[in-house]
Amino acid sequence: MPLNFRWVGSALCKEEHWLGEAEGIDSTLTFLRAKQAEAARLAKRTVAKLGIPTSPSRFAGA
């Protein structure tokens, strides 16, 4: 789900003395967008088959 949060104007933040809160929310949104992009990038990775046997009984007699 994309993070499409839109701010009310910065004038309102100044008027209501919310600048610290607004900066904190901006930082959080920046962090979350980066994590979302990282998750999307990792989801595109392919799995490498290493040829590891799934059944140990195959090598029991070795």
N, C-alpha and C positions, 0 to 999 in steps of 0.2 A: 504494500500500500504506500503510495507516494506521500511525502510530507509536504503538503501544500498549504501551510499555515500562512496567513497574511496578517500583518500588523495593522493596528489603528495608527493614526499619524503620530509622529514623534512629538508634536506639539501637545497632544493629550498626555503623553508620558511626562513631559516637563511640567505641565499644568498640575498633574496629580502627584508629582514627585515620585514617579515610578521608574526613574532612569536606571537605578541599580537592578531592579527586577527585570527591566527590559533587556539590559545587557546580559544578565544571567540566562534569560530565555533565549536570546540570540546565540549565546555560546552553546547552550543545550541543543538547539536546532542545528547548528553547524556540526556538532559532534554526531548527532543522530543521522544527518544526511551523509556524513562520511562513513558511518557504520553501515548505512543502507547500501551505499555504493560498494563497499567492501563485500557485503553479503551477496550482492548481485554478481560481483566479479568471481567470488569463490563458488557460487552456484553453477557457473559456466565451466568449471574445471572438469576434466574427464578423469576417470579412475584408471590407474595403470594396473594391469594384471601382472603380478609378480611370479606366477607359477607356483605358488605355495600350495602344497597338497591340503585338501580339506579333511582327509581321513588319515589318522596316524597308523591305521592297520596296514596300509600299503607298505610301510617301512618296518613292520614288526619283525620280519625275518632277517633283516639286514645286519 
